[in-house]
Amino acid sequence: MKYLILLLFFTTSIHAQHYVLDSIKPTLGHLINFEANTLKYADKSPAFKTFFAKLDRIYSGEKDKLQIMHIGGSHIQADFYSNKLRTYLQNMNPYATGQRGFVFPYHLAHTNNPLNYRVSSSTQDKWQGYRCSITKDSIAWGLSGITAAFRDISDTLSIKANYKNYNREPYNFDKLRVFYNTWRNDYNLVVLDSTLVKSDTINYVKMYREFRFNRTIDSLEISLKLKDSATVNPEFDIMGLEFINNNPGIEYTTIGVNGASFKRFDRSTYFERQFDLYNPDLFIISIGTNDAYMPEDQFDAEGFRYYYKSFLNMIQRKNPNCAILLTVPNDSYYRRRKPNPNTVTQQRIILEIAEEYNMAVWDFFEIMGGLGSSQKWYKNELMPKDRVHFTLFGYSVKADLMLDAIVNAWAASTGRNATELLNYFKRLDE
């Protein structure tokens, strides 16, 4: 699907992060294949054993660092179910909230931004967004797969690491990286409060500017000004931001682009170069819906396999010991007319790849009931009419299902009692 967008629920506030599965089982439990809600093959993966051991240390109160990266399309750009998972993990204890890490200022690109941080502009209409998922778009893309371009005279960006997040410990940072087209020198990029700045350096290889501060902060303003009014076709292309501190805990980074597919992410020329900055302990892949959003006779199954494996190879080149979780796309309708049979083919390919690469799979297609199940989820108000996305409550259900699967695999790997562990997370919002 080229233009996947979430509709009315982007403007709705989430008021709590409650565990919901227990309360819905009497009325909606028949929609879910709970027996299928597992991390298949995780018990055979040494990388997952290492990941769960590290997660368990943080749960036990040890001051360790753990990074999760989660990539996908519109489901992940919205950051509803991934943020609920982030909230569960970062609220395990006072030392579990790590840095906020890498984000993209989606509002500058005129698309939906996650609720838990905010970047606003004094001249919002002067920015133009470009997505790797849009065929006609052409610009430099990095890790985020989306870029916002500024071509005017000046602007002021207000950057807030906390907005509508639910962590007991708010995010803060003493370093800020601004990823942009460093090969051009058209604009001055300056922190308005100069008394904060300890150092200001540019990394031309990874394409970011790093401001180090003399104290910890949670917000600031940055000025962007054209150096020379005579410059022909000036351009400042922002590819992302990163909030950095040295705190222990869990960092959960999401990379999401509406309409993204493996083939489209492959257009992000600088993705691997910027990904090289990170060493995630767990990488969750939730790409796939858009790869198969087409008539059955037009779906290139082997092309999907090729791009999927190419992406996995890129991750493993950087971090061969990273635990990688492949997620099977949810059941969906093609053009709101009929269930998309291509997802059945994707399910088979993903399971085959997981066994070949010794990775784990969360088969959400099977969990929600298989082909045609999205109609039942829609009838029960867990999905909107498109039967591709989910309502806010549907995303909450999805998050809790993934939490259950992770907790059960974690308990099996470390010898913990799964029921006690899950009950701990259920009580976090009390």
C-alpha angles and dihedrals in degrees: 000000000000100000108034110168135162113238129202100352096071091076094050122097122230107225101189144006101226125163105249109176096090093052096049100046095090093053107022104020092100089067093062130071096215093178089062092052097105140110097251115217093004089120090060095051121092088197091061091047088056092046094050092047090055093045089050092053091055091046088054091056101261116145101241134137125239129174128203122187121194122188130188148112130279094329089062098037088059088051094203103130094026090052091052089054090046090052093050093051099041093050096055091106139337091278098048099085107093127181120305089237127180119012138158124229095232094175089067087058090049095245136110117296126203111259098235100074135027137211115178133179133216088219102034095163091059092069126084125199127220125189126197086222093065111084095209093050116097125178140108111297128188136176095324096054089222131082134192116208127206120194104164133093106269145346141174120223120205109205123194123180090197127048120135100351127138104215119130088219112051120224119259136171142198094191130047125192120199112197113207146132095299091174087077124066102193099122141045112232110200136169104233094219098059092181088073096058118099096168140354119203138163127220105202095184097056091029105234141117116223123207116193117199132209092228140023116271138171100206142020144162126245127199122217116194134171109244098210125021088208092064111122115230097348116198138183113190115193115201100176149313132242126207107206136187136149096246120134119237141073124326114196112191122188125199110190136161125181108247095010123158133173090260092051094046085054086070090067095100095187098041096105093041091057094037086060087075091069138067106193119192090208128023116192117199116203100164120122115082094088093044089064103033096117140079113301094247091056098052112107102209095181090047088055090050091049096052092042092054092043089056092048091050089054092054092048094048087064100035116013091176096055116122107235123200116198115202122202111227118254121258110271143174123247109233089340089286109096143351113282108244091193089080089067089058091047090052091056093047094047092050090049092049091048092055092044093051097035093242134139129252132209102199102203091166089064093039094057092048108273129255113012095009093117089073089060091046089050092050088053093049096251092115132033124237094281089066089211102087131039137241117247089264090048090055089049090054090048092052093051092049090054090046090053092050092048093046093050092049090045092051092048091050097047103031095246123144105262095206093052091046094050092046088056090059092044089059097048094097095049 
